[in-house]
Amino acid sequence: MFWTEIDAHISRVTGENFHTQQRRSVSGGCINQGYAVSNGQLTYFVKLNQASQVAMFEAEMLGLKQMFATNTIRVPRPICWGTSGDSGYIVLEWLEMGGGNTQSWAEMGRKLAAMHQATSQNGFGWNMNNTIGSTPQINTWTADWIDFYCTHRLGYQFQLARRRGGNFPKQDELLAAIPELLASHEVQPSLVHGDLWGGNAGCTVSGEPVIFDPATYYGDREVDIAMTELFGGFPAAFYQGYNAAFPLDTGYERRKTLYNLYHILNHFNLFGGGYGSQANRMIDQILR
């Protein structure tokens, strides 16, 4: 019944009768179950979670739609989302992923730079809260980037970390220093992916760059570039392509640790372990 409802939803939205003939399990990330469903001609990617988590899929749908509408970098085209029984689902275009070469990664840099030039008149934030991993990400519209980053990014993660028993002795000193750390940096609210590590980017078999699984909002474009460096980094061609199209501002090297602290605190809140001591080392580095 559940899969029949998804088939019916795909059929309604696309206007083409879709009936699944083959279904196989694929990776849906560490939070969701993923499936490739096919009628022998068309294939879609379906992610599943509990019905109570469907707002996460609604936000992913909206983020992908906004990114798709910029007509810059390829994202999986969102088809539909909803609930059936006690399950929530999202259906996306199926993309056959491959390797990608130097040219593909340079193009990814150029196209991400183009997406970052999509801006918002509402300031920093987004139309709704979403998630970073499975942690709520607060996107309340805020006129000032420093306020937004202190309150809705680091401040919120520190609150969660305290509940988890985290100990960050220089937390208040860091938050007080942020206005000075970002004082000379002019920020426009750019459409950002929000969770741009290596697991959420790749190339199709034809070499076209793709980004997916976003935690979208309007923020400093440097948050995306900083995160690409966090877990091993993207190929050098990516940074060359990006900087040729939309050069990073002076001082990025200093700011990237501040921006990546958000993700390390989030990893502490999700997984615990050594991420707490890594966050404290980063705080010391920023304050030096």
DAWO-V13481 format. One record per helix or strand. SS is the DSSP state (h for helix, s for strand). FROM is the first residue (numbers start at 1). LEN is the number of residues. If there is no record, write none. Layout:
ss:from:len
SS:FROM:LEN
SS:FROM:LEN
This chain:
ss:from:len
h:2:13
s:22:7
s:32:7
s:43:8
h:51:19
s:74:1
s:78:7
s:87:7
s:97:1
h:102:14
s:119:1
s:124:2
s:130:3
s:135:3
s:142:1
h:145:19
h:171:11
s:190:3
h:198:3
s:201:4
s:209:3
s:217:3
h:222:7
h:236:10
h:252:20
h:275:13
